Amino acid sequence: MLFYYIDRVMKNYQGIFQSYIESISKLSGMEICIYDLNYFTYKINELYINWSFRSHNSPLCMLTKLSNERHKDCVRLEHNRLLDAFKSGGSLISEPCHSGLVDIVVPIAYGNRLIGGIFLGQVFIDDYPEPSIYERYFKSYNDVDIEDIFRVVKDIPIKSYSELLYWKDICRLLASYIEEKISLLELVKQRDGETYYISIIDDILPTLSEPIQKAVNIIKNRVTRGITLQQVASTVGYSLSQFSRRFKQETGMTFSQCLKMLKIELSQYLLKESGKSIYEIAFEVGYSDVPSFLRAFKDVTGMTPKEWIRHHVPIRAYRENTF
């Protein structure tokens, strides 16, 4: 599937920043996630992170989120925690959630505007909660076996309050680094008057030959208006067979795979930024029917649009009735 190729390409984005947050998680023995309310992890190459670091993804969290209702509970609570930390003017150690988990919560701000947050934790403080909290919370649902909950609870780390205080300062340094990168981007945008949107293929563009660079730019510029293999090959001076062979050799993709990827990238951007429905987005990016769009989306991302939104769209933009 195409998303395997994309994962390989995106490892170039997942450089120092992702290595750093992975190290924090490993050394602390806690789960870390970066809540992105401003899409900075998409707009700034140095801040790109894998989807698994964009939300709470411990096994207990994932079982809790199986239900849309419980997922909304999580979203609401996480958002409120982040707002409380921002309003207090600093980081905080949260009260236990409905599953008994605790996080360090550090806001990320640009000026006086909240644009994201760091959550480090998904742990218990001092001891395991009483089993009765899970029996009460999950008793009205039939989508999860309570024994599965008890099994994953045993794997949740137990930390002391003083240990969390130590890691709070490290998370604050990480937030400062993110804020500095965002400030630099804003300065460049103000200077150049441009809107920045990162495409996966932009990362490999400098490594391509001039004709293939030109071809990629043509495809990007015509992605929603229609472009054929014959048109691109002719424009860059290759026969169909020459172009197809050279394009696959340099990009790792066929022409049709590249076109599909760029359409789905644009749809992801619209899902995050526009608030448009799935039907509007499907037609806007060049699909004549929604089923074709949904098949292409899953081929590229490995997820349905609804699953992708849960991992990628900021918590304030979560909409239960998107689809």
N, C-alpha and C positions, 0 to 999 in steps of 0.2 A: 504494500500500500504506500501511497505517496507520503503519508505523514512520517514514515520511517526515514525517508530522505530528508524531510524538513528537520526532524530531530537531529540528524547528523550535521546539517548546516548550522542549526541554531547553537550547537556546542561552541561555535566561535564567539557567539554573543555571551555565553555563559562563562565569562572569564573570571577576573579577579573578584568581582562583586559576589557572584554566586559561590565561588570557592570560599569567600570570607563568611557568608552566612551559613554555608555547610559546616565550616569549622566551628562556628559558634554553637550550632546545634550539636555537633559531635562532642565538643569539649564540655558543654553544659549538661549534656544528657537530656535536652529538652527539644521539643518541636518548635520551629520558628516559621512565621509567615509574615509577608509584607502586604498590608492592605493598601491598594493603590486607587485613590479616589480621583486622580488626575491623569492616569494613563502614562505616568513617567517611566514605568518599566517597559513600555512599548516605544515611547518617543526617544529615549536616550539609550544608545547602544550599551554604554557601560553599566546600566542598571537593569538590563534584561535578566529575567529569572524564569526558570521552568515553572509551569502551571502548578506543580506540587507545592511551591512555596508561596502561592497567592491566597491560600485559605487554610483553615484548620483541617488537617488531614490525618490526624492520629486515627487508629482503628476505631476507638470509641466515638470520636467525632463523626467519622464516616457512617457508622451504624446509626448514630443519632439522626443524621441528615437524610436517611433513606426516605423518611416521610416528609412531604412538602410542608406540612404544618410544623413539624419539629425543626425543619430547615429554617423556616421563617423565624422560629423562636431563637435559633442560633444567630441568624443575621441581625435580628433586633437587639439581642444582648450584646453582640460584638460591637455594633455601631454605638450603642449607648456607653459601653466601656470606653471606646475611643473618644467620644465626645466629652465624657467626664474627665479623662486624662488631659484633653486639650483645654477645657475650661479651667482646670486646676493649675494650668501653666507648667505642667511637667508630667513625668511618668507616674504610673501607679501600679500597685499589685492588686489585681482584681479580687472581688469576692468570688467564691465558687459558683460555677454555672449550674444549670439544672442537672448536669451529669457529674457535678462535684469537682470540675477541673478549674485550675487557677492559671492565670497568665500574668506576665509583666506586660504592661501596655504603654508604649511610647509613641506619642503623636509625631507626625511629620508635617511641618508647616512651611508655607511660603508667605512671608510677611505675616499678616494676621489671619490668613486663610488656612484651614485644615485641609491637607491634600492627601493624607495617608496615615499609616501607623505601622509600628512593629509590634507583633505579638510573640513573645517567647514564653513557652511553658507547656500548657496542656498536661499539667502535673497535679498531683495531690499534695497538700501541705500536711506534713508530719505523719499522716496515717491514711489508710483506705477509708472511704465513706461507708456508712452502714448500707448493707444490701437493700434495705427497705426503700431507699431513695430511688433506686432503679425499678423496683417492683411497682412503686406508685406512679412513676413517670411513664413507664412503657406499658402499663397494664391494659390500657384501652386500645393498643395497637396490635395488629396481627402480622405486621411486616417484618418483625424481628423477633428472634427467639431470645428469651431472657437469659438462657444459658450462654448464648454467644456474648451477651453483654458482660456477664460475670467472667467469662474467659478472657476478654480483652482488658477488663479492668485490672486483672492481676499483672498485666504487662505495663501499666502506667507507672512512670517513675514517681517516687515520693521524695520531696525536697523540703528543706527547712526554710523558714521565712528569711533567715539571715543569708542563706545562699542566694535566694532570689534578689535580695538587695544588692548583692555583689554584681550580678549580671545586669541589673538595671542601668548602671553607669555605662557598661559596654554597649548596651542597646542604644543609649543616648548618643554615644559616639557614632554609631552606625547611622542613626537618624540625621546627625549633623553632616555626615558625608553625603547622604542622599540630598539633603537640602541645598548643599553647596553645588552639586551637579545640576539640580533643577534651576538654581539661580543663574548659573552660567548659560544654560539653554535659553532661559527667558531673555537674557541680555542679547544673545545672538539673534533670537527671533525679533526683538525690538529693532536691532540694527538692520537686519536684512528684510524685515517685513514678510517673513515666510511662515507657512504652516508646516510643521515637521511630521511626517508619517513614515515610519520605518517599514520597509519591505524585507522579507527574508532574503530575497535575491540580491538586495543592495549589498549584502555582506560579501558576496562573491564577485560582484561586478568588477572591481579593480583587477581581478585575476583573469578576466576573460580577454580574448583578442578583440581588436577594435570592431570587426564586423559583427561579432556576437554581442558585444556591448550595445552596438547600435540596434541590433535585432531585439534585444531585451527591452531597450527603451521604447521602441516602436510598440511592442506588445503591451507594455505598461500604459502607454499613452492611449492605446486603442482598446483597452481591455473591456470596456462597457459598450463600445460602439461597434465592435465586430472587426476581426482581422483574420485573414487566412494564412496558412502556411505558404501558399504560392506568393501572396503579396509580400510577406516578410523576406522570403528567399530572394525574390526578384529585386527588392529594394537594396539588399546588401550585396547583390552581385553573385549569388550562388544558384546552382541548379537545385531542384528539390532534394535530390539524393545527397548532394554535397552538404547542403545546409542541414538537413536532418541528422546526418552523421556527425558533422562538426558541432552542432548545437548540443546533442546528447553527450558527446565526448567532453565538452567544456563545462556544461552545467549539471550533468548527471540526470537531466530530465529530457523527455521528448517535448516537442512544441506544445502538444495538447496538454501534457501534464503541467507545463509552466503556465499556460493560459488558465487552466483550472485553478492552480494554486493562487494566482494573482486575483482571480475573481473571488475566491473564498477569503483571501486576505482582506479585500475591500469589504466583503460582507461582515467580517469580524470587526473591522473599524466602524462600520455603520451600526452594528449591534451595540457597540460601546458608546458611540458618540451621538447617534441621531434620534434614538427613541422610536424609530420606524418599526412596523410590524415585520414579521418574517416574510409575509407575502410581498410587501412593498420592496424589501431588500432583495428577494429572489429575482424579481423582474428588473430591478435597478442594476444589478450586476450582470445581467444578460441571460438569465435562464427563462425559458418560455413557460415553465410550470414548476410548482413547488416541489413535487417528488424528485425531479431531476436535481434541483438545488440541494435537497436534503441528502441525496446519495453522494453528490460531489463533496458536500461539507464533511460528511463522515469519512469519506475516502481521504481527504486532505488532513483532517484534524484527529481522526480516530474517535470523534464524539458527535453526538447530535448537537444542534444549536443550543437546546435547553441545557444539556450537560456542560457544554462549553461555557455558557453564561454563568453557571454556578461557580466555575473555577476562575473566570477571567473578568467578569463585569464587576465594578466596584459595588460595595454593599448598598450604597444609597440608590443604585440604579436597578436593584433586584425587583423584578415584577413577576408575580405569581402567574398572571394571565397573559404572558408574552405570546404564547403559542396556543 
